[in-house]
Amino acid sequence: MRIGLLTEGGYPYVSGEAGLWCDRLVRGLDRHEFDVYALSRSEQEEAGGWVALPPQVGRVRTAPLWESVDDGIVHGRRARRRFSECYGELATLLCATTPGSPSAAAGWKAEGVPEEGAGGQSALEADRFASALYGLAELARDEGGLPAALRSETAVRALERACRAPGAHSSARQARVPDLLTVAARLERALRPLSLDWYEDDDLGSVDLCHAASGGTAALPGLLARHFCDVPLLVTEYGVRLRTHYLTEPDSSPAIRSLLASFHGRLAAETYRRAAVITPGNTHARRWQERCGADRAKLRTVHPGMDATPFAQAAESPECADPQTLVWVGRVEPAKDLVSLLHAFAEIRRAEPGARLRIVGTPSGPEGAAYLAHCKALAAQLFPDEADGPHAVGRNPVAFEETGGPELPTRADAYASGALVVLSSVVEGFPSGLVEAMFCGRATVSTDVGAVVEAIGGTGLVVPPRNPRALAEACVALLRDPERRDRLGAAARARALELFTVEQNIAAFHSIYLEILSRTPVRRVVLDETGEPLPFAVPAEAHVPGRWSDPAARVTAGGGPGSPRSAPGWATDDPVRATARATVPAAEGAAR
């Protein structure tokens, strides 16, 4: 089987967010072939290069979302009219009250899940959005790229007319020219995949299945491959992109936030509507998808697959842990709420004077660096006696550290150094750090956010977020009861090994791939030597591995009816396959 893996800011880049699970998936499914279509988010990401790619990656195509594009294409009058009609329809829908507008967004909880009906839209609105979106894609295919048109005065004026039209929501009516220019620029970047030349029969149209590693812009090439070439689409979301959009850029004006939220909400709904299968990474993400229009019949929860091997030694040597040490591991940023953790630890110290806290992590960007400095200052304020004097470092009960040093070479060493692992977040998707602690056989105390309860099950204690006293009481209870800690740690490791390993993740996706393909009609037309369609050239069993896919049994010439050579995904001498191999060799890409 040949898979088109669609990513944004992830695999195959070294610094990609979703790179690790994608790499594990590709390496684990070595019986299949993968073509990677990657959208990059920054120049630094591209400069970092690619990870080493396995031989089953046949082609890598990339496109930047971060740079301004001037393709020099000037459309004629008829093309400009088509653009104005499609973009005007899109703008009109973005100014409507659903989904993503302030009236709808009022139904979204601050942390968790949208309320009933928040992301709803009528079937007519969904069809209108799809018609406008695919109309722009068809224009780009017929006349050339759209970046200049999407940033043009025509686009800005279409947005302005839609915002001033009767029935537009209040936030849209407040939009000023700077807001409209910003929205037009953001929409151009989000819609940049419309202008790519990926959607031909010998390119993305030649794969058996498109697998989008996230929603949003990453899934847009899959929507177009489905629209132009009838390629089925699988969408995986470990963190729901629409939810991420709501939680970012809070300083933008209401008009910018509402218009972009409306676009991303409608794009998410269209993606869920067209996808053959949707695989949320947890129940928390699944609820978001359902409220945004995803059909429950399409949903298959597939937990992230993580490598348990690095944490085995910590699990096998629990006696090495300090029974009075609490450990926090993760990215340092405001959403992790280390301030509440430090206030909770002050109460823990009053109950257990010998307790220590190790905060292990690196700041996430400039905001994270500022937050780390604030937390260090707070720790010095909360523990003034321990932080003063010539032996301040040795006596300070709170240590801020990073992995890679002599004391904590790896994250596994960080978890192994303590008897109890703490998570204090106010916002969390899937808590991979907690799963790592579970692999180490450590008991956990966590705040009830995101998919925390789903991940730990009954193997740890859960308290409300932003409640230092509850967090402190739970930690003290486990510090004083080592037998209970050991029982919870053993149960946590057993649960993690059952649900969250790489093996179960790979097996789940392999099954889903076969399920989708078994329900997909054969699309590929095989031609004979004269260029005429060859009837019955692709047999029903072509998608199923077996003796008919044995290279020794392939027919190397002619390709008569039912011959193994014409089976898509298996014949390496297929001309489409040969073209794919010639685009970007994996070894060359990995050396970049």
C-alpha positions, 0 to 999 in steps of 0.5 A: 500500500502507498500512503501519502503522509501529510504534515505541517511543522512536523515530520520529516523536520528534525524540530517537527512537533509531530515528528516522533510519532510519524517516524515511529509509524513509518518505520513500524509499517515497513510493509507499506510505502510512504510519500511525505508531503510536508508544510514547513512553518519557519525558516529555522525549521527548514534549516534544521534539516530532516531526520534520517528517513527509512527506505520505505519513504519514497518521495518527500515534497515540501512547501513553506508556509512562513515566507511571502510568496510572489509567483508573478501570476497575473490573472485575466478578467474571467479568472479575476471574476471567478476569484471574486465570486469564490472568495466573496462567498467565503468571506460572507460565510466567515462573517456569519454567526456560525461556527467560530463567531463570538455568539458561537464561541460563547458556547465554548468552555475555557478549557475543555469541550465546546457546549452543544451546538457551538460548532454547528452549521447547516448543511447548506452552509457546509456546502457553500463553504465547500463550493467556495473552497474547491472553486478556489482550488480549481481556479488555482489548478486552471490559471496558476497560483493564488497567493497574490490574489489572496492578498490583493485589494480584491480580497480585502474589499470582499472581506470589507463588504462581507463585514459591512453586510446586513446579518454580519456578526458584531465582531465582524462589523467592528473590523477596521482596515488593519484587521482586514489586511491581517485576516487576508494575510492569514487566510492566504497562508492557510490556503496556500496548499490550494496553489501547490502542484501536488494534485496530479495523477502521478503525484498525490493522486497516485497514492492509495490513501492520504494520512493527515498527521493533524487537522487544519492546513495539514489536512487541506492537501488531503481534501484536494487529493480527494476532490481531484483524484478521489483519494480517501483521507484519514485524519489523525489529531492528537491535539485538536488544531481548532482548539489550539487556535482558540487558545493562541493569540489572545491579544488580537482584536475581536474581529481578527479572532472571530473571522479566523475562528470562523474559517478554522471552524468551517475548515475543521467541519469540512475535513471531518465531513470528507474524511473516511476515518478520523482518529483522535488521540484521546477521548478529550479530543474526540469530544471536540471533534464530535461537537465540531461536526465529526460523525461518530461512525468515523471516529476511532480513538488511537492513543499515541504510541510511545517507546517504553524501553528507555524507562525500563531501568527506572521501573526495575529499580524503584529503590533508587528513588528518593522517598521525599522527592517530588518531580515535575518534568515538562516544558516551562510555560504559563499553561503548566501553572508552576506557580500553583505547584510552588504554593502547593509545595510550600504547604507540603513542606509544612507537613513534611519538612524533608520534602524536596521538589525538582522542576526539570524542563526547558523554557518554551520560547521567550514567554517561557524564559520569562515565566521560568525567571518569575518562578525562580523568584517566587521560589526564593520568596516562598523559601527565604531561609533555605535560599539564603546563606553560603550553602543556599544551593544545597539547602534549597528544597526547590531545584530548577534543572534541565536534562543532559547534565551529570545528575539527570542525563535523560528524562528517565533519570529525572523520573527515577530520582523521585518517588512521586511525579506531579503535573499542575497544568491548567491546559493539557492535551494528551499528557505524554509526560505522565505516560513516561512517568507511568512507564517508570512505575511512578505514582502520580498526582495530576490536575484534572485537565485535558486527557489526564484522567483518561491516561492514568485511569485509576493509577494516580490521584487527580485534583482540580486545577488552580487549587494548591491546597488540594494538590498539596494534600494529595502529595502529602497523602502519598509521601506518607504512604509508601506502600500505596505509592508502590501499588499505584506505580505498578498499576500505572506501568501495567496500564501504560504498557497495555495502552500506550506503546508504539506496538499498539499504535502501529497495529491500530493504524495498520488495521485502519489502513486496510479498513479504509482501502477495503471500502474504497473503489479502485480508482487507477486506470491502467493503460495498454501499449496503445494508451487505451484503458485496460479492463479488469487490470486491477483485481479485487485482491490487489490491495491485500498482501499475499503471493500475488504481490511476490516480486518473483511472480510479477509480469514485467511486460504487457500487464494483461488483465488481472496481472500482478503488475497492475496491482496498485501499491505492490508493483515497483516497476509501475511507471507511477511508482518510478516517477515518485521515486525520482522526485526527492531521494530519501537519503538526499533529503536526510542529508540536508 
